[in-house]
């Protein structure tokens, strides 16, 4: 509700209304939830104390302020970047625990993260005079921002941190001796689906980022190969009832998204990146998954 209120107040400010309500609410949020017990206003001190809703709200404020070129006017610490590789490591457990939200819904913090990292590319295409017919059945693509709303952090570095710290380590427990659950795997599937451009917002990452980061072999093996070849013999397991159908749905949605898009050079590179990722993790992936992948 607060995030919707902030959006409405920001729209008033953007339309020329003489109001400082947006920044007044932002300051109230700072004074109410972002005060460190030690008085230190650095994110390194505050971030470990934030819950997922508070993280989402802070990113939403930064994204809105940046849209009107006023991010520097935000009160401390909102005028400094929250979403950095270092801070993602700090809040990875908090983001992991959003797996408690029942699929197919996803916690609001993830939408705030995607909107912070990406921007609509439709207007850019119009400015370049591109008139090719687009597939109107697909939602517009969101590309990584060249410059993030606050600070100078690279969007690709943030994506890599989300994949490595949240998906690989916290959700799947790979390489750190951690455990995973069906709920955590389900959230990992949703995040991979989003980063492959198969959900909304429809994120358009570079083929190399998809191949080498989002669909790295450890993720493909743990999320797809291990699940789709699950068989109990006589008695169906919980994985077969819930996780396997969800995994196949995500797999098919990723393939459908790329083959439904316009077959330009970037699209062909993305198709190749998907094929290489699945084949590298399991050469017999087609036979194991029993899909058209």
TAVEN-V187341 format. One record per helix or strand. SS is the DSSP state (hx for helix, st for strand). FROM is the first residue (numbers start at 1). TO is the last residue. Records with the same first field share a line. If there is no record, write none. Layout:
SS->FROM-TO, FROM-TO
This chain:
hx->2-14, 21-33, 43-49, 52-67, 71-73, 85-100, 108-117, 122-127, 155-171, 182-195, 207-214, 217-228, 238-260, 265-281, 285-289
st->118-120, 141-144, 202-204
